Amino acid sequence: MKVRKQLFIALLVVMAGIAAAIIIVRMPPQAIQQPQTFEPPAVQTIVVQPQRLQMTVQTRGRVKAQTEIEVITGVSGNITYVAPAFVSGGYFKKGDLLVSIDPAEYDLRVAQAQARVMEAQYQLTREEAEAEQARQEWWQLGEGEPSPLNLRIPQLKEKKAKLAAEKEELKNARLLRQRTEIRAPFNGRVRNKSIGMGQYLNTGDVLGSIYSSDLAEVRFPLNTQELSWINVPEWPSRSAATEGAEVVLSANYRGEMQAWRGRIVRSEGAIDEKTGMVVVVAQVNDPFGLSGNKQDRAAAMLPVGLYVEASIEGRWLEGVYVLPASALLQDDRVAIIDQNNRLYIRQVIIIKKENDRVVLKEGLMPGERVMVAGLLHPVEGMSVTLKESP
């Protein structure tokens, strides 16, 4: 009996489920439909106004000395002196003695040349006396016009020429003697040295290389548009150091960012065929800080070979528009929002692009609203809503 009762209850449950399913299928619940609404996308805008802006050009280059030469001996002989400063990195001043070569042979040449000059001078004086005597004798005893030979004129010219030649030989001997002392032609530093004390040198041997310390130069590549923004002296001269655009150099040196100031002094003129760039040259006075005190020297030092970033001050432009970089769309276009909050795409003319902004020359009107954020793919004529900038 108990089992039958349980089966009966189970059958009732199944039948009740089937009946409920039939009712749901035949009479489904009706969903309440609401009308669809469209919300225009929200965008951020800025109101643009023309402004006066100073252009700057960002570039980079490597520092080099204005003058760098190899020191070459003009005579041969053994080295008898090497200046303590004539080592790699050593400083020297113009006229300092760098290297001496044994002068004994050249002192002898000078003495011999002096003796020959004195001998030639004696021969000329004697010949002048003989010529005068010949002239007097001819006028006393001769008849008619004397010939040049009678007056010893050819002999006199020979003695004068001999004296002139011996004097030039003396000059040459003194010049060779002077070249035994190799002196610095300018203020500077030693890049490298290739000789040692007691070494024998032949004429034309290289002693080392040196470079000037009064001026450093940096070559900067610019495109032709950037070149139009800065002041480059057309005729390089001493006054160019004050006429050219100012340059601020910066680099990480001695573990910290340091800055140096210089000026553009010239353009190299030619346009590179591969890059289409023009090279301008900046100069920095006293790159090693030698004119200041020793405490400031380390901070002021601009070493040759350092790679530097440069910011070149350019001309002032009138009536340009500055926008955030995010406002620029593809193909140099921007999105304008009109008074009815409709979006329109407009072509603009760009003067300069930077990482965080663009500078426009044409394409905008004062007071217009330009989209700067909110849509990645704006569509011409679409409606938008404005939201406040953060």
C-alpha positions in Angstrom: 0.0 0.0 0.0 2.7 2.4 0.9 4.5 1.9 -2.4 1.4 2.5 -4.4 0.8 5.8 -2.6 4.2 7.1 -3.4 3.8 6.2 -7.1 0.4 8.0 -7.1 2.0 11.2 -5.7 4.8 11.1 -8.2 2.3 10.7 -11.1 0.3 13.7 -9.8 3.5 15.9 -9.8 4.5 14.9 -13.3 1.0 15.6 -14.6 0.9 19.0 -12.8 4.3 19.9 -14.5 3.0 19.0 -17.9 -0.1 21.0 -17.5 1.9 24.1 -16.4 4.2 23.8 -19.4 1.2 23.6 -21.8 -0.3 26.8 -20.3 3.0 28.7 -20.5 3.5 27.7 -24.2 -0.1 28.6 -25.2 -0.2 31.8 -23.1 3.4 33.3 -23.0 4.0 36.5 -20.9 4.0 39.7 -23.0 7.2 41.9 -22.8 6.7 45.6 -22.4 8.4 47.4 -25.3 9.8 50.9 -24.8 10.7 53.3 -27.6 14.5 53.4 -28.5 16.4 56.7 -27.8 19.8 57.8 -29.3 22.3 59.7 -27.2 24.9 61.7 -29.3 28.5 61.0 -28.3 30.2 63.4 -25.9 33.3 65.2 -27.0 35.8 67.7 -25.5 36.5 70.9 -27.4 38.6 74.0 -27.1 38.0 77.5 -28.5 40.8 78.6 -30.7 42.3 82.1 -31.1 45.2 83.3 -33.2 48.4 84.1 -31.2 51.9 85.3 -31.5 54.4 82.4 -31.1 58.2 82.1 -31.0 59.3 79.1 -33.0 61.9 76.8 -31.6 63.8 74.0 -33.4 64.8 70.8 -31.6 67.8 69.0 -32.9 70.9 67.2 -31.8 74.6 66.9 -32.7 78.1 66.1 -31.5 80.6 68.6 -30.1 83.9 69.1 -31.9 86.7 71.6 -31.7 86.7 74.5 -34.1 90.4 73.7 -35.0 92.1 70.4 -34.7 95.5 69.7 -36.3 98.4 67.3 -36.3 101.7 68.5 -34.9 104.4 67.8 -37.5 108.1 68.4 -37.2 109.8 70.5 -39.8 113.3 69.3 -39.1 115.1 66.1 -38.1 116.9 65.2 -35.0 116.7 63.8 -31.5 114.1 65.0 -29.0 115.7 66.8 -26.1 112.6 68.2 -24.3 108.9 67.2 -24.0 106.6 69.6 -22.1 104.8 68.1 -19.1 101.5 69.4 -20.6 102.1 67.5 -23.9 100.1 64.5 -22.9 96.6 63.3 -23.8 94.2 65.8 -22.2 96.9 68.3 -21.3 96.2 72.0 -21.6 98.5 74.6 -23.1 98.5 78.2 -24.2 99.5 79.8 -27.4 103.3 80.1 -27.7 104.0 77.4 -25.1 107.0 75.2 -25.9 105.7 71.6 -26.5 108.7 69.7 -27.9 112.4 70.6 -28.5 114.8 68.9 -31.0 118.5 69.0 -30.6 119.6 72.4 -32.2 123.3 71.8 -32.4 123.3 71.0 -36.1 121.1 74.0 -36.9 123.2 76.4 -34.8 126.2 75.3 -36.9 124.2 76.0 -40.1 123.3 79.5 -38.8 126.9 80.3 -38.0 128.1 79.1 -41.4 125.4 81.1 -43.1 126.4 84.2 -41.2 130.0 83.7 -42.2 129.1 83.4 -45.8 127.0 86.6 -45.6 130.0 88.4 -44.1 132.2 87.1 -46.9 129.7 88.2 -49.5 129.4 91.6 -48.0 133.2 91.9 -48.0 133.4 90.9 -51.7 130.7 93.4 -52.6 132.4 96.2 -50.7 135.7 95.4 -52.4 134.0 95.2 -55.9 132.3 98.6 -55.3 135.7 100.1 -54.6 137.3 98.5 -57.7 134.3 99.7 -59.8 134.7 103.3 -58.5 138.5 103.2 -59.2 137.8 101.8 -62.8 135.3 104.7 -63.4 137.8 107.3 -62.3 140.6 105.8 -64.4 138.4 105.7 -67.5 137.5 109.4 -67.2 141.1 110.3 -66.7 142.7 108.1 -69.4 140.0 106.6 -71.6 138.3 107.9 -74.7 134.6 107.8 -75.7 131.9 106.1 -73.7 133.0 103.3 -71.4 131.5 99.8 -71.8 129.8 98.1 -68.8 132.7 95.8 -68.6 135.2 98.7 -68.4 133.2 100.1 -65.4 133.0 96.5 -63.8 129.2 96.7 -63.7 128.6 92.9 -64.4 131.1 92.0 -61.6 129.3 94.4 -59.3 125.9 92.9 -60.0 127.3 89.4 -59.4 128.6 90.4 -56.0 125.2 91.9 -55.1 123.3 88.8 -56.2 125.7 86.7 -54.2 125.1 88.7 -51.1 121.3 88.5 -51.5 121.5 84.7 -51.9 123.7 84.3 -48.8 121.2 86.4 -46.8 118.3 84.2 -47.9 120.4 81.2 -46.9 120.9 82.8 -43.5 117.1 83.3 -43.2 116.5 79.6 -44.1 119.1 78.5 -41.5 117.5 80.6 -38.8 114.0 79.2 -39.8 115.3 75.7 -39.5 116.8 76.6 -36.1 113.5 78.0 -35.0 111.7 74.8 -36.0 113.7 72.8 -33.5 111.4 74.4 -30.9 107.8 73.3 -31.6 105.4 75.8 -30.0 101.6 75.8 -29.6 99.9 77.8 -32.4 96.8 78.4 -30.3 95.3 77.8 -26.8 94.2 74.2 -26.6 94.4 70.7 -25.4 96.3 67.6 -26.5 94.2 64.8 -28.0 97.1 62.3 -28.3 100.9 62.1 -28.3 102.9 59.7 -30.4 106.6 60.5 -29.5 108.9 60.2 -26.5 112.0 61.7 -25.0 115.2 61.0 -26.9 113.3 59.7 -30.0 114.9 60.5 -33.4 112.5 62.3 -35.7 112.6 62.7 -39.5 111.2 65.8 -41.2 107.4 65.4 -41.5 107.0 63.0 -38.6 103.8 63.4 -36.6 104.2 64.2 -32.9 100.6 64.1 -32.0 97.3 66.0 -32.5 96.0 69.0 -30.7 92.8 71.1 -30.8 91.8 74.6 -29.8 90.1 75.3 -26.5 88.7 78.8 -27.2 85.8 77.7 -29.3 83.7 74.5 -29.7 81.4 73.8 -32.7 78.3 71.6 -33.1 76.8 70.7 -36.5 73.0 70.4 -36.5 71.0 69.0 -39.5 67.8 70.9 -40.2 65.2 70.6 -42.9 64.5 73.5 -45.2 61.3 74.6 -43.3 63.1 74.6 -39.9 65.9 76.7 -41.6 63.3 79.4 -42.4 62.4 79.8 -38.7 65.9 80.7 -37.4 68.3 83.5 -38.0 71.4 82.2 -39.8 74.1 84.8 -40.7 74.6 84.8 -44.5 78.2 85.9 -44.3 80.2 84.1 -41.6 82.4 86.7 -39.8 83.4 87.7 -36.3 80.1 89.6 -35.9 78.2 86.4 -36.6 78.8 85.3 -33.0 76.3 87.9 -31.9 73.9 88.0 -34.9 72.9 84.3 -35.2 70.1 82.5 -33.3 70.8 81.5 -29.7 71.1 77.8 -29.0 70.8 76.0 -25.7 72.7 72.8 -25.5 71.9 70.1 -22.9 73.3 66.7 -22.0 73.7 64.3 -19.1 77.3 64.8 -18.1 79.0 63.9 -14.8 75.8 62.3 -13.7 73.5 65.3 -14.1 71.8 67.3 -16.7 73.9 70.4 -17.7 73.3 73.2 -20.2 75.5 75.5 -22.3 74.7 78.5 -24.5 75.9 79.2 -27.9 74.9 80.8 -31.2 74.4 79.8 -34.8 77.3 81.3 -36.8 76.9 79.9 -40.3 75.3 77.4 -42.6 77.3 74.9 -44.6 75.0 75.8 -47.5 74.8 72.5 -49.4 71.7 70.3 -49.1 72.5 66.6 -48.5 71.3 64.6 -51.5 70.3 61.6 -49.4 68.5 63.3 -46.5 67.5 66.7 -47.9 68.9 68.4 -44.8 71.0 71.5 -44.4 73.7 71.6 -41.7 74.0 74.7 -39.6 77.0 75.3 -37.2 76.8 76.6 -33.6 79.7 77.9 -31.7 80.2 77.9 -27.9 82.8 80.2 -26.4 85.3 78.9 -23.9 83.8 75.4 -23.8 86.2 74.3 -21.0 85.5 77.3 -18.7 89.2 78.3 -18.7 88.4 82.0 -18.3 86.4 81.4 -15.1 87.5 80.3 -11.6 88.5 76.7 -10.9 85.4 75.9 -8.9 83.1 76.7 -11.9 85.4 75.0 -14.4 84.1 71.5 -14.0 80.5 72.5 -14.2 81.1 74.7 -17.3 83.1 72.1 -19.2 81.7 71.1 -22.6 83.9 68.1 -23.7 84.7 67.5 -27.3 82.8 64.4 -28.6 79.8 64.9 -26.3 76.4 64.2 -27.9 74.0 67.0 -27.0 70.4 68.0 -27.5 69.8 71.5 -28.8 67.0 74.0 -28.7 67.4 76.8 -31.2 65.4 80.0 -30.7 63.6 81.0 -33.8 61.6 83.9 -35.2 58.2 85.1 -33.9 55.2 84.2 -36.0 51.9 86.2 -36.0 48.4 84.8 -36.3 49.1 81.1 -35.8 46.9 78.6 -34.0 48.2 76.1 -31.4 46.3 72.9 -30.8 46.9 69.8 -28.7 48.3 66.9 -30.7 45.1 64.9 -30.0 43.1 67.4 -32.1 44.8 66.4 -35.3 43.1 63.7 -37.4 44.4 61.8 -40.3 45.6 63.6 -43.4 46.1 66.9 -41.5 42.4 67.5 -40.7 40.6 68.7 -37.6 36.9 68.3 -36.4 35.0 71.6 -36.0 31.9 71.7 -33.8 29.4 74.4 -35.0 26.7 76.2 -32.9 24.2 73.4 -33.5 26.7 70.9 -32.0 27.2 69.3 -35.4 30.6 68.0 -36.4 32.4 69.0 -39.6 35.8 67.9 -40.9 38.2 70.5 -42.2 41.6 70.5 -43.9 44.3 72.6 -42.2 47.8 73.8 -43.1 50.4 72.7 -40.5 53.6 74.7 -39.8 55.0 72.4 -37.1 54.2 69.1 -35.4 55.6 68.4 -31.9 55.0 65.6 -29.4 52.2 67.4 -27.5 51.0 70.1 -29.9 50.6 71.2 -33.5 51.0 74.7 -34.9 48.7 75.7 -37.7 49.0 78.4 -40.2 45.6 78.3 -42.0 42.3 76.5 -41.8 40.7 77.9 -38.7 38.8 81.0 -37.7 39.0 82.9 -34.4 36.5 81.6 -31.8 35.8 78.2 -33.5 35.4 75.1 -31.4 37.8 72.3 -32.2 37.4 68.7 -30.9 40.3 67.5 -28.9 39.0 64.2 -27.5 35.9 61.9 -27.4 35.8 60.3 -30.9 38.3 58.1 -32.7 36.5 58.1 -36.0 34.3 61.2 -36.4 31.7 61.3 -39.2 30.9 64.4 -41.2 27.6 66.0 -40.0 27.1 63.9 -36.9 25.5 65.4 -33.8 27.6 65.5 -30.6 27.3 66.8 -27.1 29.9 68.8 -25.3 31.5 67.8 -22.0 33.7 69.8 -19.7 37.4 69.4 -20.0 39.0 67.7 -17.0 
